[in-house]
Amino acid sequence: METDNEVEVWHAMRATYRRELDAVHLLEKENLGCFVPMQYKVSIRKGKKVRALVPVIRNLVFVHARPSDVQRVKSQITYLQYITDTRSGHKIIIPDHEMQRFIAVAGTYNDHLLYFQPEELNLSKGTRVRITGGDFAGQEGIFLKVKGARDRRVVIEIQGVIALAMATIHPDLIEVIR
């Protein structure tokens, strides 16, 4: 029987020194859920163009587990640290529905996704919308202009951690949420 404080929640965590993939390997061995936003990047290796899947934000790992399990694993993986809210100092816990929405989009590894630090965007200037068709039908976010894009994009934010702007979505497929 689980006590109230022992439900699985999403923790925003940092794996220092670019060891996010090592952390994922160890977390999976412990049967803990985790997610690292990844993106294809083209680099030159030995004179050849190589397309590889790499973490979008260095050191960022989302862990889905009961707090006591995270604490237990954290004591074994010394380079895994909680990300805390700068204002409150509390560990950042992400609601399941927000994380599911984020993973549904980030997990596509779409080349047209743009990632931002939350402070780079002013989401209060945007409009809350729902996507009504296409690959991302049902997803909700904030519709606004982002740097690096000619047109407005739908943005999904994980509060205080990361934001991602989707590929251009035709205006016919977007409805405003009132």
Secondary structure, 3 states (H helix, E strand, C coil): CCCHHHCCEEEEEEECCCCHHHHHHHHHHCCCEEECCEEEEEEEECCEEEEEEEECCCCEEEEEECHHHHHHHHHHCCCEEECECCCCCCECEECHHHHHHHHHHHCCCCCCCEEECHHHCCHHHCEEEEECCCCCCCCEEEEEECCCCCCEEEEEEECCCEEEECCCCCHHHEEECC
